């Protein structure tokens, strides 16, 4: 199993290197990442639960490492995380079903 704390630290170091080489890229990312918090429509825990579901569907280990820690920091329970992950699983299954219909369409009648 992955040591998530170590991975998060290594990732932070590498992202810091990118920031030095391309500061505007990181600034743009930070603007996108912080935009939701400025509206106040969703609380931080809900945003982190959504981020975890999206992290699973996009298969982003770095996102999982960061947003798992943030979700816990904002009080997300194991049950809430499991429910968010259930949504991600259902969405991935739904996408496979929709694309299966596309295959059938490509086969023709």
C-alpha positions in Angstrom: 0.0 0.0 0.0 1.0 3.5 -0.7 2.3 5.7 2.2 -0.1 8.6 1.4 1.6 11.1 3.7 5.0 10.5 2.1 3.4 10.6 -1.4 1.7 13.9 -0.5 5.0 15.4 0.6 6.8 14.2 -2.6 4.1 15.6 -4.7 4.3 18.9 -3.0 8.0 19.1 -3.7 7.5 18.3 -7.4 4.7 20.8 -7.8 6.9 23.4 -6.1 9.5 22.7 -8.9 6.8 23.3 -11.5 5.8 26.5 -9.8 9.3 27.8 -10.0 9.5 27.0 -13.7 6.0 28.1 -14.6 4.5 30.3 -11.9 1.5 31.4 -13.9 0.5 27.8 -14.4 0.4 27.3 -10.7 -1.3 30.6 -10.1 -4.0 29.6 -12.6 -4.5 26.3 -10.9 -4.8 27.9 -7.5 -7.4 30.4 -8.9 -9.5 27.5 -10.2 -9.1 25.5 -7.0 -10.1 28.4 -4.8 -13.0 29.6 -6.9 -15.7 27.4 -5.3 -14.8 28.4 -1.8 -15.5 32.1 -2.7 -19.2 31.5 -3.6 -20.2 30.1 -0.3 -22.8 27.8 -1.8 -21.2 24.6 -0.7 -19.3 24.0 2.6 -15.7 22.9 2.5 -16.5 19.3 3.5 -19.0 18.9 0.7 -16.5 20.3 -1.8 -13.9 17.8 -0.6 -16.3 14.9 -0.9 -17.1 15.9 -4.4 -13.4 16.2 -5.1 -12.8 12.7 -3.8 -15.5 11.3 -6.1 -14.0 13.1 -9.1 -10.5 12.0 -8.1 -11.7 8.4 -8.3 -13.4 8.9 -11.6 -10.3 10.6 -13.1 -7.9 8.2 -11.4 -5.7 10.9 -9.8 -3.6 9.6 -6.9 -2.4 13.1 -6.1 -6.0 14.3 -5.9 -6.9 11.4 -3.6 -3.9 12.1 -1.4 -4.7 15.8 -1.0 -8.5 15.7 -0.9 -8.6 12.7 1.5 -6.6 14.7 4.0 -8.7 17.8 3.4 -12.0 15.9 3.8 -10.8 14.5 7.1 -9.7 18.0 8.2 -13.2 19.3 7.5 -14.8 16.5 9.5 -15.9 14.1 6.8 -16.6 10.7 8.3 -15.7 7.3 6.8 -19.4 6.8 6.1 -19.7 10.1 4.2 -16.5 9.3 2.2 -17.9 5.9 1.4 -21.1 7.4 0.2 -19.3 9.8 -2.1 -17.2 7.0 -3.4 -20.4 5.1 -4.1 -21.5 8.0 -6.3 -18.2 7.8 -8.2 -18.6 4.0 -8.7 -22.1 4.5 -10.0 -21.0 7.2 -12.4 -18.2 5.1 -13.8 -20.7 2.2 -14.2 -23.2 4.5 -15.9 -20.5 5.9 -18.2 -19.6 2.3 -19.2 -23.3 1.6 -19.8 -23.7 4.7 -22.0 -20.6 3.9 -24.0 -21.8 0.3 -24.4 -24.8 1.7 -26.1 -22.5 3.6 -28.4 -20.8 0.3 -29.3 -24.1 -1.2 -30.2 -24.9 1.8 -32.3 -21.5 1.5 -34.1 -22.4 -2.1 -34.8 -25.5 -0.9 -36.7 -28.7 -2.8 -37.0 
